[in-house]
Amino acid sequence: MMAATIVASSPAASARMKSNRGRDTGPERAVRSGLHRRGLRFRVHQSILPESRRRADIVFRRSRIAVFIDGCFWHGCPVHGTMPKANRAFWEAKLRTNRERDSDTDRKLRDSNWTVLRFWEHAEVEEVVSEIEAAVRGSKAA
């Protein structure tokens, strides 16, 4: 699937988009810290699909669990996601493409026998950590 070329409305908008962190965000660091406190070890920002540049935020290779902490704006959270008023067509296409890529990534990982866990950045950190821990420890018992 080829993404359409999308151009930002202005150099300032383009600069703002480029300045957003693609990794090591506050929510990601909080979840990683909680996992580490519980004795879980993992890889960070790893490519797990050989034919793709897509990366998971947290990876448990032995358990084959890929964790994504999705930002509300960039991934279209139904509760907190917003649509900018300026250059609306650009943003609708951009955010739709992000959601389509997320779905495609999930499908490809599941087809390769990976467990995919996705959480919104606003999710309660301890709940996220508990769910990930249960998945990792449960997969080791199997």
trRosetta pair geometry for C-beta under 8 A, 3 or more apart (Angstrom, degrees):
i j d omega theta_ij theta_ji phi_ij phi_ji
1 100 7.3 -121 136 147 154 123
1 104 6.6 -125 31 -96 138 155
3 6 7.7 -56 152 -11 104 102
3 97 5.1 70 -137 -150 114 132
3 101 7.6 -9 -74 -64 126 114
4 93 6.4 -62 66 -178 126 130
4 97 7.4 -128 36 -81 81 133
6 90 5.9 121 -172 -152 106 80
6 93 5.6 177 -102 104 127 122
6 94 5.4 161 148 -76 168 88
6 97 7.4 -138 -24 1 140 152
7 90 7.2 -87 74 -119 50 122
8 11 7.7 115 92 -90 123 18
8 13 4.3 -174 176 98 117 107
8 14 3.9 -179 44 -68 154 81
8 17 6.3 -146 -91 3 136 138
8 87 7.4 52 -170 154 50 169
8 90 6.7 107 -123 179 35 151
9 13 4.9 59 50 14 85 158
9 86 6.0 -131 51 146 174 103
9 87 3.6 -123 -62 -61 129 146
9 90 6.0 -147 -49 14 88 159
10 13 4.7 100 52 5 78 99
10 14 7.0 -139 96 -3 43 87
11 14 5.5 -55 -148 39 35 115
11 15 6.3 38 153 -22 67 104
12 15 5.7 -52 -148 35 31 112
12 16 6.5 33 152 -20 64 103
13 16 5.7 -52 -150 34 33 112
13 17 6.5 34 152 -19 65 104
13 86 7.7 -143 -86 110 137 125
13 87 7.0 31 -129 25 172 153
14 17 5.8 -54 -150 35 32 111
14 18 6.4 26 154 -15 65 109
15 18 5.8 -58 -146 40 31 109
15 19 6.2 31 156 -25 65 109
16 19 5.8 -58 -147 33 29 111
16 20 7.3 41 153 -33 60 94
17 20 6.2 -46 -165 10 35 112
20 74 7.4 159 144 -64 155 132
21 24 6.2 -97 179 70 133 76
21 25 5.2 159 91 -81 128 78
23 28 7.0 -82 -169 77 54 172
23 44 7.6 109 -176 159 122 99
23 45 4.7 20 -136 -93 144 136
23 55 7.7 -21 -85 99 124 136
23 57 7.1 173 -131 -124 81 78
24 28 6.1 -123 -124 81 17 131
24 29 6.2 44 -165 -59 64 102
24 44 7.9 52 -74 171 81 132
24 45 7.7 -37 -39 -44 78 133
25 28 4.7 94 52 8 76 105
25 29 7.0 -146 91 -6 37 88
25 69 7.0 -148 61 101 119 125
25 71 7.0 -162 -111 -74 173 107
25 121 7.0 -53 121 -123 142 124
26 29 5.9 -58 -145 37 28 108
26 30 6.3 29 158 -21 64 107
27 30 5.7 -54 -145 34 31 113
27 31 6.5 28 158 -16 65 105
27 69 5.0 -176 117 168 112 137
27 71 7.9 165 32 -89 138 68
27 121 4.1 -150 -21 -148 165 80
27 122 7.8 -65 -99 -51 140 28
27 123 8.0 88 -157 45 126 78
27 125 7.5 -156 -148 -90 70 96
28 31 6.0 -59 -152 38 30 107
28 32 6.2 27 154 -17 66 110
28 57 5.2 -125 -125 -171 119 128
28 58 7.5 177 -156 -42 91 100
28 69 4.8 -172 -82 47 75 145
29 32 5.7 -55 -144 40 31 111
29 33 6.2 36 156 -23 65 106
30 33 5.8 -53 -149 34 28 114
30 34 6.6 28 153 -17 62 106
30 125 4.7 -82 140 -116 118 140
31 34 5.7 -57 -151 37 32 112
31 35 6.4 32 152 -19 66 106
31 58 7.0 -109 114 -34 119 149
31 67 7.6 -155 140 146 143 141
31 69 6.0 -172 8 -75 149 138
31 119 7.5 142 -93 67 150 148
31 125 6.0 -145 -80 -146 63 87
31 128 5.4 -62 -114 112 113 131
31 129 6.0 -174 -148 -72 68 83
31 132 7.4 90 -177 -4 111 152
32 35 5.7 -54 -146 37 33 112
32 36 6.2 33 155 -20 66 107
32 42 7.5 -126 -131 62 88 125
32 44 6.8 18 -112 -97 143 116
32 58 6.4 -172 -88 -94 89 123
33 36 5.7 -55 -147 36 29 112
33 37 6.4 33 153 -21 63 104
34 37 5.7 -50 -148 32 31 113
34 38 6.7 21 155 -10 62 107
34 125 5.7 165 -36 157 149 103
34 126 6.6 -159 -140 -99 146 52
34 128 7.6 103 71 81 150 91
34 129 3.7 -89 128 -89 131 149
35 38 5.9 -66 -155 42 32 106
35 40 4.4 -70 176 68 89 121
35 42 6.4 -4 133 1 146 131
35 58 7.2 128 -1 -157 167 150
35 129 5.7 -151 -63 -137 65 94
35 132 6.2 -47 -95 99 115 137
35 133 7.0 -175 -123 -69 75 89
36 39 7.8 71 -179 -55 32 12
36 40 6.8 -94 -82 63 30 69
36 41 7.6 61 -114 -92 71 54
38 129 6.6 149 -11 169 139 115
38 133 5.5 -56 132 -100 158 136
40 60 7.6 -51 -178 -96 112 121
40 132 7.5 162 111 123 175 107
40 133 6.2 -135 -46 -106 140 82
40 136 5.9 77 -130 88 129 165
42 58 5.1 19 145 -172 149 91
42 59 6.0 149 -177 69 94 43
42 60 5.3 -59 -114 -77 96 70
43 46 4.4 39 123 -43 126 138
43 58 7.5 142 76 -162 51 45
43 59 4.3 -26 65 65 101 103
43 60 7.8 176 21 -76 80 27
43 61 6.4 49 0 -31 126 104
44 57 7.3 -24 -154 169 67 50
44 58 6.4 -20 -108 -103 59 59
44 59 7.6 -157 -67 20 15 86
45 55 5.2 28 -172 154 61 139
45 56 7.6 -166 -122 83 23 44
45 57 6.5 -5 -77 -135 60 38
46 55 6.0 162 80 -154 22 93
46 56 6.0 -15 61 52 78 87
46 59 4.2 -61 45 8 131 149
46 61 7.8 -70 124 -66 167 100
47 50 8.0 99 140 -97 107 29
47 52 7.1 -173 -160 91 102 72
47 53 6.6 -66 -114 -153 125 34
47 54 6.9 116 -132 78 77 43
47 55 5.1 -59 -76 -93 58 83
48 54 8.0 -57 45 98 72 85
48 55 7.5 109 0 -135 78 46
48 56 5.7 7 2 -2 127 115
48 59 5.9 172 -63 -122 128 136
48 61 7.9 -165 -115 -104 112 79
48 66 5.8 -136 40 -91 161 127
48 109 6.9 43 103 -113 122 104
48 114 6.8 88 142 -95 138 157
49 52 3.9 13 95 37 119 116
49 54 5.7 24 34 58 124 104
49 105 7.3 -127 -23 -140 145 77
49 108 5.6 31 -114 129 138 132
49 109 6.9 -92 -68 -76 106 74
49 112 7.3 179 -108 -4 79 158
52 105 7.7 175 144 -110 163 86
52 108 7.3 86 -16 119 150 164
54 101 7.4 -178 -100 172 127 105
54 105 5.1 -152 169 -110 159 120
56 59 4.9 112 77 -70 124 93
56 66 3.8 -123 -103 -161 155 98
56 67 6.2 98 172 50 112 44
56 68 6.0 -97 -144 -68 74 78
57 67 5.8 -74 67 102 93 79
57 68 5.4 120 5 -123 107 41
57 69 5.1 -67 59 16 174 87
58 66 7.7 145 81 -164 56 42
58 67 3.9 -12 63 60 102 119
58 69 7.7 60 -5 -20 106 100
58 132 7.4 5 100 -145 144 148
59 65 7.4 160 -155 86 44 58
59 66 5.7 -7 -109 -111 78 67
59 67 7.3 -150 -68 24 36 79
60 63 4.1 -2 125 45 120 112
60 64 7.3 -46 95 19 80 15
60 65 4.2 13 50 52 112 100
60 66 8.0 -139 32 -64 69 34
60 67 7.8 59 -6 -15 93 105
60 136 5.3 -143 -124 -113 171 110
60 139 7.9 131 114 59 135 144
61 64 7.1 18 -174 -76 32 48
62 140 7.8 39 119 -93 115 92
63 115 7.4 -48 141 32 92 120
63 135 7.3 112 158 132 139 83
63 136 5.1 -104 -57 -135 174 68
63 139 4.2 101 -151 88 99 144
63 140 6.5 -57 -93 -54 104 78
64 113 6.1 -13 163 121 156 82
64 114 4.8 -131 169 -114 92 62
64 115 6.3 103 109 9 79 79
64 139 7.3 -154 46 -173 79 152
65 114 7.0 153 -99 -171 21 81
65 115 4.7 -21 -109 67 75 105
65 116 8.0 171 -158 -82 57 21
65 117 6.5 16 -176 -2 100 113
65 132 7.4 135 146 -154 141 81
65 135 5.6 125 -122 130 147 122
65 136 6.0 -108 25 -85 156 76
65 139 6.6 -161 -44 -6 117 158
66 109 5.5 -87 28 -150 145 151
66 114 5.3 27 -4 165 110 133
66 115 7.2 172 25 83 66 52
66 116 5.4 -18 69 -110 100 66
66 117 7.2 176 88 28 48 70
67 117 4.8 -18 -109 72 74 105
67 118 7.8 165 -160 -83 50 34
67 119 7.4 -2 -170 7 93 106
67 132 5.9 10 -96 -115 142 125
68 102 7.5 160 138 -139 167 101
68 116 7.3 3 2 -171 109 91
68 117 7.2 175 26 91 67 54
68 118 4.7 -12 66 -112 106 77
68 119 7.2 171 89 28 58 63
69 119 5.5 -22 -113 72 64 96
69 120 7.9 41 -165 151 61 10
69 121 5.9 83 164 -90 93 67
69 128 7.8 48 -104 -167 101 153
70 74 7.3 -141 -174 79 77 92
70 75 3.8 -37 -178 23 118 165
70 77 7.4 157 114 -67 109 92
70 102 7.2 28 -103 -116 135 143
70 118 5.9 21 -16 -171 120 101
70 119 6.9 173 21 82 80 39
70 120 5.8 -47 71 -109 91 48
70 121 6.5 -113 91 -31 42 81
71 74 4.3 49 75 29 115 106
71 75 5.8 132 64 3 58 97
71 77 8.0 -105 133 -28 39 113
71 121 5.1 25 -111 -28 47 138
72 75 7.1 -75 -127 52 12 85
72 77 3.7 -45 -142 7 77 139
72 79 7.4 -75 -138 73 120 80
72 80 3.8 -28 -167 91 148 115
72 81 5.4 -149 166 -70 77 62
72 120 6.1 52 -80 -167 80 107
72 121 5.7 -100 -25 41 82 109
72 122 6.1 34 -57 -18 125 112
73 77 7.6 -25 -41 14 26 100
73 80 7.7 -69 -54 123 59 92
73 81 6.1 139 -110 -131 33 66
73 82 6.4 -27 -113 39 87 82
73 95 8.0 -100 162 -106 59 119
74 95 7.2 -160 -162 -116 33 82
74 98 5.8 -148 164 -158 73 164
75 81 7.5 -112 82 -91 52 123
75 95 7.8 149 -136 -155 8 85
75 98 5.8 -126 -104 137 51 123
75 99 6.5 114 -166 -84 61 72
75 102 6.2 73 -141 -56 106 152
75 120 7.8 -154 76 -115 127 75
76 81 4.6 44 -156 -127 36 163
76 95 5.1 116 -66 173 105 113
76 96 7.9 69 -62 -80 148 40
76 98 6.9 157 -14 83 102 113
76 99 5.2 -22 25 -66 140 122
77 80 4.5 6 93 53 136 81
77 81 4.1 164 53 -37 62 91
77 120 5.3 80 -111 -132 122 128
77 121 8.0 -93 -59 29 141 87
77 122 7.3 74 -144 14 163 119
78 81 6.6 1 -63 21 17 115
79 120 7.6 45 41 -166 115 171
79 122 7.5 -109 85 60 127 148
80 120 7.5 128 31 179 120 135
80 122 6.0 117 -12 -20 153 149
81 95 7.5 118 -170 -161 127 143
83 88 6.6 48 158 -137 108 90
83 91 6.0 142 -158 115 74 131
83 92 6.9 27 -144 -76 121 77
83 95 7.5 -107 -107 15 83 157
84 87 6.8 6 105 61 122 79
84 88 6.8 -157 91 -93 70 59
84 91 4.9 160 42 -57 101 165
85 88 6.5 -28 -162 -66 29 102
87 90 4.2 -13 158 28 106 124
87 91 6.2 108 106 -19 84 94
88 91 5.9 -63 -147 42 33 105
88 92 6.0 35 158 -22 70 106
89 92 5.9 -51 -143 34 29 111
89 93 6.4 25 159 -14 62 108
90 93 6.2 -68 -157 40 25 106
90 94 6.1 23 153 -19 66 113
91 94 5.4 -53 -138 39 33 113
91 95 6.0 24 166 -12 69 109
92 95 6.4 -61 -142 42 23 101
92 96 6.0 24 158 -19 62 113
93 96 5.8 -58 -142 39 26 112
93 97 6.2 30 157 -21 63 108
94 97 5.9 -58 -153 34 26 112
94 98 6.7 27 150 -20 62 104
95 98 5.4 -46 -149 31 37 115
95 99 6.6 35 153 -16 66 102
96 99 5.9 -56 -151 37 33 108
96 100 6.3 33 152 -19 66 107
97 100 5.7 -54 -144 38 31 112
97 101 6.2 33 155 -20 65 106
98 101 5.8 -57 -149 36 29 111
98 102 6.5 33 151 -22 64 104
99 102 5.5 -49 -149 32 34 115
99 103 6.5 33 153 -17 65 103
100 103 5.8 -54 -150 37 33 110
100 104 6.2 32 152 -18 65 108
101 104 5.6 -55 -144 39 32 112
101 105 6.2 36 155 -22 65 105
102 105 5.8 -55 -148 35 28 112
102 106 6.4 30 154 -19 64 106
102 118 7.4 71 -173 -115 119 149
103 106 5.7 -53 -148 35 31 113
103 107 6.4 30 154 -19 65 106
104 107 5.7 -54 -148 36 31 112
104 108 6.3 28 156 -16 65 107
105 108 5.9 -58 -146 39 29 108
105 109 6.2 26 157 -17 65 109
105 116 7.8 136 121 -125 85 143
106 109 6.0 -60 -148 38 27 108
106 110 6.2 22 158 -15 65 110
106 116 4.8 177 -134 109 80 172
106 118 7.4 -47 -89 -36 122 130
107 110 5.9 -58 -145 39 28 107
107 111 6.2 29 155 -20 64 109
108 111 5.6 -54 -146 37 30 114
108 112 6.5 18 155 -9 63 110
109 112 5.8 -68 -152 45 32 104
109 114 3.9 -67 175 64 91 128
109 116 5.1 106 90 -66 138 114
110 113 7.6 49 -174 -76 35 16
110 114 6.4 -92 -77 62 32 72
110 115 7.9 54 -103 -107 73 28
110 116 6.2 -68 -57 -4 89 116
115 135 6.1 -169 124 -174 150 126
115 139 7.0 -133 0 -77 145 138
117 131 6.8 160 -153 125 135 111
117 132 6.1 160 108 -97 166 80
117 135 6.3 -141 -60 -3 138 169
119 123 4.6 -85 -178 25 106 152
119 128 4.8 54 -135 -122 166 118
119 131 7.8 145 -77 66 124 138
120 123 5.0 124 62 -32 75 95
123 127 6.3 -112 166 76 98 112
123 128 5.1 103 113 -59 124 114
124 127 4.2 66 80 12 104 114
124 128 6.8 178 86 -13 52 85
125 128 5.7 -58 -149 37 31 112
125 129 6.2 30 156 -18 68 107
126 129 5.6 -51 -142 38 33 112
126 130 6.2 36 156 -22 64 106
127 130 5.7 -53 -146 36 30 112
127 131 6.4 29 156 -18 64 106
128 131 5.9 -57 -151 36 29 109
128 132 6.4 25 154 -15 65 107
129 132 5.9 -58 -148 39 30 108
129 133 6.1 31 155 -20 66 109
130 133 5.7 -54 -143 37 29 112
130 134 6.3 31 157 -21 64 105
131 134 5.8 -52 -148 34 30 112
131 135 6.6 29 153 -18 62 105
132 135 5.7 -57 -153 36 33 111
132 136 6.2 26 155 -15 68 108
133 136 5.9 -58 -144 39 30 107
133 137 5.9 17 163 -8 68 112
134 137 6.2 -58 -135 46 24 101
134 138 5.7 27 161 -22 62 116
135 138 5.8 -58 -139 40 22 112
135 139 6.3 21 160 -21 61 108
136 139 6.1 -57 -149 32 26 108
136 140 6.8 24 153 -18 61 106
137 140 5.8 -54 -153 33 35 112
137 141 6.8 36 150 -22 64 104
138 141 5.8 -55 -152 31 35 111
138 142 6.9 40 151 -29 64 101
139 142 5.7 -46 -154 21 38 117
